[in-house]
Amino acid sequence: MSVPAAGNGAGRLPIPDILREPSYRRLWASGLFVNVARWMDLVTLGWLALQLTGSPFMVGIAAFARSAPLMVVGPFAGIVADRVPRGRILAVAQTTGLVTALILAAAFGTGRGGYWTLVVLEVVFGMVWALDFPARRTSLYALLGASRVAQAVSLETVSMQIAKIVGPLAAGICLARVGPEGCFVLMALTYAAGLVASAGLGPRLGGPMAAATVSVGASMRAGLQAAWASPTVRAVLLVTIAMNTLFFPYQHMLPVFARDVLAVGPVALGILVAADGCGALIGALTIAAGRGRLAHRVVFGGAVLVAPVLLVGLAGLRWFPACVALMVVMGIAESGFATMQSTLVLLAAPERVRGGAMGILSACIGTQPLGTLAIGLLAASLGAPLAFLVNAAAALLVIVPLAVPLVRGRPD
């Protein structure tokens, strides 16, 4: 079965009509606030772990704690999204994030916070993301239907990339001027704003799609079988694992690269990460406005082939402005990957197991902790640039045989 391109659906409405729907705008705004908090957390975590320990490997351990829940909890969170009203899931996730941020602010504001306090509470943030991801993505389908889901995911990616610009800059400035407690207070405020934006949306986001009498194991098997039945989706899941274990862990070593290679501080680190977000925003807007001029699998395959090559280039750079420019280009490629992986899975999975299929995708994304440990060890022994180079080469070896058939348009 071939997955239809975004612009081929009958009765498609243009992007402005999607944005004119109040429920979608509120869900979009909620996602924007949640993702600002998420990117503030990622930058604060990396810089704070490095300052507390001085060890790239310990930065990797902290990143592992932050990402591991997505790998472990992700499939179950997808099943929860099929069985529990999605509005309730989003409310619980955002409330938990708010409370956790306040606890971290209090710990570091009173001088009682340390590395292991940070690590333990980052596990909670990871669980928040694991719950939020499948519920939020399946809510898009419930609100807008199959004909507009690609554009909806593209616009969701736009909000993520705006957050990837705002969040790191805010975190870098807070770290430099008021310390980590200021970052965590601002994170709590953004979670609160997300709660306000999504309040009352529950009935519009859909209720349980799976029968409660079906066992969790049976639901997981059904979601995996439905996703694995499509060669395109199977390739997406395998490429997602490769990208998250071999490519994206570089993001957790950017604090090490910034301090030890570029000799810059937290504000410059925020600019570096925000540049990636600027590129991803450009990519997401281009996809959202393109309306299917390129097949989903072509965009996805091209993006994952280009991104590791750009990481090789980053490994060889030592001039900060050049690094910023390259990060913009890398963000464009990352946007094509992030948008199309969800789109392909959402369109291919049957409605009754759509949340379960997204949970499996969450688990594939959640394999990143394995990569963060590995790149932390590499950076500690070889330095960040060589660690980037090794990971990029390994990613290309795995991804090329999976992505090239997608680019060539091999039918399912």
Secondary structure, 3 states (H helix, E strand, C coil): CCCCCHHHCCCCCCHHHHHCCHHHHHHHHHHHHHHHHHHHHHHHHHHHHHHHHCCHHHHHHHHHHHHHHHHHHHHHHHHHHHHCCHHHHHHHHHHHHHHHHHHHHHHHHCCCCCHHHHHHHHHHHHHHHHHHHHHHHHHHHHHHCHHHHHHHHHHHHHHHHHHHHHHHHHHHHHHHHCCHHHHHHHHHHHHHHHHHHHCCCHHHHCCCCCCCCCCHHHHHHHHHHHHHCCHHHHHHHHHHHHHHHHHHHHHHHHHHHHHHHCCCCHHHHHHHHHHHHHHHHHHHHHHHHHCCCCCHHHHHHHHHHHHHHHHHHHHHCCCHHHHHHHHHHHHHHHHHHHHHHHHHHHHHCCHHHHHHHHHHHHHHHCCHHHHHHHHHHHHHHHCHHHHHHHHHHHHHHHHHHHHHHHHCCCCC
